Amino acid sequence: MDMLLMGACLSIFGLAVACLAFGAATRGVDQTPVEARADQKEAVKGAAVPAHFFVDRAPLPVAARSRVPIEALLLQIENHVRLEQAAAESFLEAPTSSLLHSRTTSALVN
């Protein structure tokens, strides 16, 4: 019982010290609350001004960036699926570890 009481007292003392340290770290010692509010307003005004370091370009839509027709992509996917199915069928006919760990001839690598 004495050890439990000692542990509780030390926990409360540790919590009090942590609260005091946190309060001291978050309080502005050299500024009054009015000066702190004025500094915050200036910081907000400075953050609202857009930076002109980089040139502002209009973002291109995804379709304009990639000029590959959708039909070509669909053909590549269909070819990849056919090659994967053929590899699976050949593995099912004669399952070996070399077929299991070999790469397919598809251009789309998974």
C-alpha positions as CSV (number, residue, x, y, z in Angstrom):
1,M,0.0,0.0,0.0
2,D,2.9,2.3,0.8
3,M,4.5,1.7,-2.6
4,L,1.2,2.4,-4.4
5,L,0.7,5.7,-2.5
6,M,4.3,6.7,-3.2
7,G,3.9,5.9,-6.9
8,A,0.7,8.0,-7.1
9,C,2.4,11.0,-5.4
10,L,5.4,10.8,-7.7
11,S,3.0,10.6,-10.7
12,I,1.1,13.7,-9.6
13,F,4.4,15.5,-8.9
14,G,5.7,14.6,-12.4
15,L,2.4,15.8,-14.0
16,A,2.7,19.1,-12.1
17,V,6.3,19.6,-13.3
18,A,5.3,18.8,-16.9
19,C,2.4,21.3,-16.8
20,L,4.7,24.0,-15.4
21,A,7.3,23.3,-18.1
22,F,4.7,23.4,-20.8
23,G,3.2,26.6,-19.6
24,A,6.6,28.3,-19.5
25,A,7.5,27.1,-23.0
26,T,4.3,28.3,-24.6
27,R,4.1,31.7,-22.9
28,G,5.8,34.7,-24.5
29,V,7.8,36.3,-21.6
30,D,9.0,39.4,-23.3
31,Q,5.7,40.3,-25.1
32,T,2.5,41.5,-23.7
33,P,-0.7,40.0,-25.1
34,V,-1.4,43.1,-27.3
35,E,2.0,43.0,-28.9
36,A,1.6,39.2,-29.5
37,R,-1.7,39.8,-31.3
38,A,-0.1,42.5,-33.5
39,D,2.8,40.2,-34.4
40,Q,0.3,37.5,-35.3
41,K,-1.7,39.8,-37.5
42,E,1.4,40.9,-39.4
43,A,2.4,37.2,-39.9
44,V,-1.1,36.5,-41.3
45,K,-0.8,39.4,-43.7
46,G,2.6,38.3,-44.9
47,A,1.3,34.7,-45.5
48,A,-1.6,35.9,-47.6
49,V,0.7,37.5,-50.2
50,P,1.4,35.0,-53.0
51,A,5.1,34.3,-53.6
52,H,6.4,35.0,-57.1
53,F,9.5,32.9,-56.8
54,F,8.2,30.3,-59.3
55,V,6.3,31.2,-62.4
56,D,2.6,30.6,-62.1
57,R,1.7,28.3,-64.9
58,A,-1.8,27.0,-65.6
59,P,-1.8,23.2,-64.9
60,L,-2.3,21.1,-68.0
61,P,-5.0,18.4,-67.8
62,V,-3.9,14.8,-67.7
63,A,-5.2,14.1,-71.2
64,A,-3.2,16.9,-72.7
65,R,0.0,15.7,-71.1
66,S,-0.3,12.1,-72.3
67,R,-0.9,12.0,-76.0
68,V,-1.3,8.2,-76.1
69,P,-4.7,7.1,-77.4
70,I,-6.8,5.1,-75.1
71,E,-7.1,2.3,-77.7
72,A,-3.3,1.8,-77.7
73,L,-3.4,1.5,-73.9
74,L,-6.2,-1.0,-74.0
75,L,-4.4,-3.1,-76.6
76,Q,-1.3,-3.2,-74.3
77,I,-3.4,-4.3,-71.3
78,E,-5.2,-7.0,-73.3
79,N,-1.8,-8.3,-74.6
80,H,-0.5,-8.3,-71.0
81,V,-3.5,-10.2,-69.8
82,R,-3.2,-12.8,-72.6
83,L,0.5,-13.3,-71.8
84,E,-0.2,-13.7,-68.0
85,Q,-3.0,-16.2,-68.8
86,A,-0.6,-18.2,-71.0
87,A,2.0,-18.2,-68.3
88,A,-0.5,-19.4,-65.7
89,E,-1.7,-22.2,-68.0
90,S,1.8,-23.4,-68.8
91,F,2.5,-23.5,-65.0
92,L,-0.7,-25.5,-64.3
93,E,0.3,-28.0,-67.0
94,A,3.7,-28.7,-65.6
95,P,4.3,-26.8,-62.3
96,T,8.0,-26.2,-61.6
97,S,9.8,-23.7,-59.4
98,S,11.6,-22.2,-62.5
99,L,8.2,-21.4,-64.1
100,L,6.9,-20.0,-60.9
101,H,9.8,-17.5,-60.5
102,S,10.4,-16.7,-64.2
103,R,9.5,-13.3,-65.7
104,T,6.9,-12.9,-68.3
105,T,7.6,-11.5,-71.8
106,S,5.0,-8.7,-71.2
107,A,6.2,-5.1,-71.5
108,L,4.0,-4.3,-68.5
109,V,6.0,-5.5,-65.5
110,N,4.1,-6.0,-62.3
